[in-house]
Amino acid sequence: MLKEIWAKLSPIGVVVLAIFLLWYLFAIVLNAPWAHDKAKRAGAELSFPQLVSDTWSQDKPKLPAPHQVAQELWKTVVMKKITSKRSLVFHGWITLSTTLLGFIFGTGLGILLAIGIVHNRAMDMSVMPWVIASQTIPILAIAPMIIVVLNAVGVSGLIPKATISMYLSFFPVVVGMVKGLRSPDAMQMDLLKTYNASRFELLWKLRLPNSMPYLFTSLKIAMAASLIGAIVAELPTGAVAGLGARLLAGSYYGQTIQIWSALISAAALAAVLVSLIGLMQRLTLKRMGMAA
Amino acid sequence: MTLVIIVLLVWLAAWWLNIRLAKLPNRRWIALLVPAIFGLTLLVIWEGVVRGLEVRAVLLPPPTAIAVAFYSKMPILWVDFVQTFVKGALSGYFIGCSAAFLTAVAVDRSPFLQKGLLPVGNFVAALPIIGMAPILVMWFGFDWHSKAAVVVVMVFFPMLVNSVQGLQSSEVMQRDLMRTYAAGYWQSLVKLRLPAAMPFIFNGLKICTTLALIGAIVAEFFGSPIKGMGFRISTEVGRLALDMVWAEITVAALAGSAFYGSVVLLERAVTFWHPSQRG
C-alpha cells in the first residue's frame, strides 16, 4: 500500500521540485539586470552570492521568488482581518461567490438544455450547432460590455459577473449531459418500455442515474471555466474587489508580488473546488454502485 | 407593439417549420437548414424586439445597426484583426502547440516523467492561466509579443496532456507487432504511435483554438498599442459605442469559427480512418 502510494507520488514530487528549481533559477536570470543596475549606481561590484540574495529579495522584481510570494500570501491571508480590503480572503470570497453563483446557473441551464435536446429532435437539430458555435466566440471579450450594459440597466453586484461565469460553464454541462442522457443502451430502454414507463419515468429512473459519471466529469470542467469567467469579469469593474481586481491593480502599480499571490490563490481556489467535485463524484458513484 | 407581435408570429412559424423539417428523413441539407432557420429567427427576434420595444442603442443595438458599423468600419476592423488574430493568437498558437507536442514526444520516452507530468499538467490545465496575462504583458511589452506569450502559456498544458495521452493510446498488441518487425524507436513513433495519437492531438488543437483567441483578446485588457480587438472593445465600451463593440465581436466570432472549422477540416483529412469520422 505504502509502496504504491510512493510509486505514484514520487514522480509528481520530482516534477514539482523541478518546477520550483526552475522558478528560482529564472528569478535570478530575470531579476539580475536590475540588481546589476542598482549595484552600478552604488558603485559596487556584486559577487555571486550577493547577486543571488538580491534577486530573491527585490521589492518589485520581474519574477518574485517562491518564498517572497509565500510571505505575501501569509501576510495577506493569515495576518490581515478578513474584512480588510487588503486581505486576500476577502477578495477570494468575492470571486468564490461569483464563481459558485455562475456555476449553479450554468449547470442548471446546461442540464435543462440537455434534457430538451435529448427529448426533442427539432431542438437537437436547431440548438446543438449553435451551442457549439457559441463556444468558438471568445465570450470573455464581451465580458466588459455585459458588465457595463447590465450596470446601466440597474443590475449590479454579483449577477452580471455571474452571467459571464454561467456562459462559460453551461457548455461542458450541455455536451456531457447530452452524451450521458443518451448513454443507456437499447436493452435498458426496452426494459423500461415493457414496464410501461412514461417519458418522465424514463428520464428520472434511467437516463438521469445513468448520466451521473458524465455529469461529474463535466462539472469539473464547468467549475474551472466558471472561475476563469469570474476572474475576467472582475477586470472591467474598475479593480474594486476580487482576485481579478487584485491582478489588475497589481499590474497598474507594478506590484508583481501581489499579482503572483493573487494568481496562486486563484490556483488554490480552483484546485480546492475541482477536488471537492471529485470527492462528491467518488461518494455519489460509490453509493450508486457505479464506482470505477 | 405591432412589431413585437409580428416577431412572435415569425418565431412560431419558424418553430413549426423546424419541427416539420426535423421529422423528415435525414438529409444533409436538412441538418444545415434547421440550425440556419433557428439562427435567422434569433436575429429577427432580436431586431424586432429592440425596435419594437425601443431599447436604447447604448444597451443593445439591433443587428442591422451592427451590420452597418461592420461595413463602414471595415478598415479599422481589419487592422485590429491582423494585430490580435494573425500576430497575437496565430503565432502564439503555433509556437505553443508545437512546443507542447515536442515536449510530449520527449516525455513519452520516460515513463517516470509521464507519471509525474500528467497529473501536474492536468492540474495546471484547470487553473485560471489567463491570470498570467498581466505578468507576461509586463515582461514582453505592450505589443503583440506579449499576447502571443499569453497564448503560448494558455495552450501549452491542454495540448501537452492531450498529446501525451495520445502517444500512449496505441495498444500493447500493436506495439508488440512493431517489435516483431524489429522497428526502431523512430519507426514505431512515425508509423504507429503518431498516427494513433492523431485523434487526441486534434482534440487538443481544437480546444486550443478557442483558448488562443480568448488569451489574445483578454491580454489586451492589460495594456496594448492603440489597435487590437481587445483594446477596441474595452475603449468602445467606455464610449458606449456598442454597435462598434458588436461589430468587433462579430469579427471575433467569424474568426473563431473559421479557425475551429479549418482545424476540423484538417482533422477530417488526417484521421479519416477513425470511427468518429466515418459515421
Chai-1 contact restraints between the chains, C-beta under 6 A:
chainA,res_idxA,chainB,res_idxB,connection_type,confidence,min_distance_angstrom,max_distance_angstrom,comment,restraint_id
A,P11,B,F112,contact,1.0,0.0,6.0,A-B,restraint_1
A,P11,B,K115,contact,1.0,0.0,6.0,A-B,restraint_2
A,P11,B,G116,contact,1.0,0.0,6.0,A-B,restraint_3
A,I12,B,G116,contact,1.0,0.0,6.0,A-B,restraint_4
A,I12,B,P119,contact,1.0,0.0,6.0,A-B,restraint_5
A,V14,B,G116,contact,1.0,0.0,6.0,A-B,restraint_6
A,V15,B,G116,contact,1.0,0.0,6.0,A-B,restraint_7
A,V15,B,L117,contact,1.0,0.0,6.0,A-B,restraint_8
A,V15,B,V120,contact,1.0,0.0,6.0,A-B,restraint_9
A,R121,B,A22,contact,1.0,0.0,6.0,A-B,restraint_10
A,A122,B,N18,contact,1.0,0.0,6.0,A-B,restraint_11
A,A122,B,I19,contact,1.0,0.0,6.0,A-B,restraint_12
A,A122,B,A22,contact,1.0,0.0,6.0,A-B,restraint_13
A,M125,B,A22,contact,1.0,0.0,6.0,A-B,restraint_14
A,M125,B,V34,contact,1.0,0.0,6.0,A-B,restraint_15
A,S126,B,N18,contact,1.0,0.0,6.0,A-B,restraint_16
A,S126,B,V34,contact,1.0,0.0,6.0,A-B,restraint_17
A,S126,B,P35,contact,1.0,0.0,6.0,A-B,restraint_18
A,S126,B,F38,contact,1.0,0.0,6.0,A-B,restraint_19
A,P129,B,P35,contact,1.0,0.0,6.0,A-B,restraint_20
A,T136,B,T210,contact,1.0,0.0,6.0,A-B,restraint_21
A,T136,B,G256,contact,1.0,0.0,6.0,A-B,restraint_22
A,T136,B,S257,contact,1.0,0.0,6.0,A-B,restraint_23
A,T136,B,Y260,contact,1.0,0.0,6.0,A-B,restraint_24
A,I137,B,A253,contact,1.0,0.0,6.0,A-B,restraint_25
A,I137,B,G256,contact,1.0,0.0,6.0,A-B,restraint_26
A,P138,B,L213,contact,1.0,0.0,6.0,A-B,restraint_27
A,P138,B,I214,contact,1.0,0.0,6.0,A-B,restraint_28
A,P138,B,I217,contact,1.0,0.0,6.0,A-B,restraint_29
A,P138,B,A252,contact,1.0,0.0,6.0,A-B,restraint_30
A,P138,B,G256,contact,1.0,0.0,6.0,A-B,restraint_31
A,L140,B,I214,contact,1.0,0.0,6.0,A-B,restraint_32
A,L140,B,V218,contact,1.0,0.0,6.0,A-B,restraint_33
A,A141,B,I217,contact,1.0,0.0,6.0,A-B,restraint_34
A,A141,B,I233,contact,1.0,0.0,6.0,A-B,restraint_35
A,A141,B,A252,contact,1.0,0.0,6.0,A-B,restraint_36
A,I142,B,I249,contact,1.0,0.0,6.0,A-B,restraint_37
A,P144,B,S234,contact,1.0,0.0,6.0,A-B,restraint_38
A,P144,B,V237,contact,1.0,0.0,6.0,A-B,restraint_39
A,M145,B,V237,contact,1.0,0.0,6.0,A-B,restraint_40
A,M145,B,V245,contact,1.0,0.0,6.0,A-B,restraint_41
A,V148,B,V237,contact,1.0,0.0,6.0,A-B,restraint_42
A,V149,B,L59,contact,1.0,0.0,6.0,A-B,restraint_43
A,A224,B,A126,contact,1.0,0.0,6.0,A-B,restraint_44
A,L227,B,P128,contact,1.0,0.0,6.0,A-B,restraint_45
A,I228,B,P128,contact,1.0,0.0,6.0,A-B,restraint_46
A,I228,B,I130,contact,1.0,0.0,6.0,A-B,restraint_47
A,I231,B,P128,contact,1.0,0.0,6.0,A-B,restraint_48
A,V232,B,V218,contact,1.0,0.0,6.0,A-B,restraint_49
A,L235,B,F221,contact,1.0,0.0,6.0,A-B,restraint_50
A,L247,B,G131,contact,1.0,0.0,6.0,A-B,restraint_51
A,L247,B,P134,contact,1.0,0.0,6.0,A-B,restraint_52
A,S251,B,P134,contact,1.0,0.0,6.0,A-B,restraint_53
A,S251,B,F222,contact,1.0,0.0,6.0,A-B,restraint_54
A,I259,B,P134,contact,1.0,0.0,6.0,A-B,restraint_55
A,I259,B,I135,contact,1.0,0.0,6.0,A-B,restraint_56
A,L263,B,G131,contact,1.0,0.0,6.0,A-B,restraint_57
A,A266,B,P128,contact,1.0,0.0,6.0,A-B,restraint_58
A,A266,B,G131,contact,1.0,0.0,6.0,A-B,restraint_59
A,A267,B,L127,contact,1.0,0.0,6.0,A-B,restraint_60
A,A270,B,A126,contact,1.0,0.0,6.0,A-B,restraint_61
A,A270,B,L127,contact,1.0,0.0,6.0,A-B,restraint_62
A,V274,B,A126,contact,1.0,0.0,6.0,A-B,restraint_63
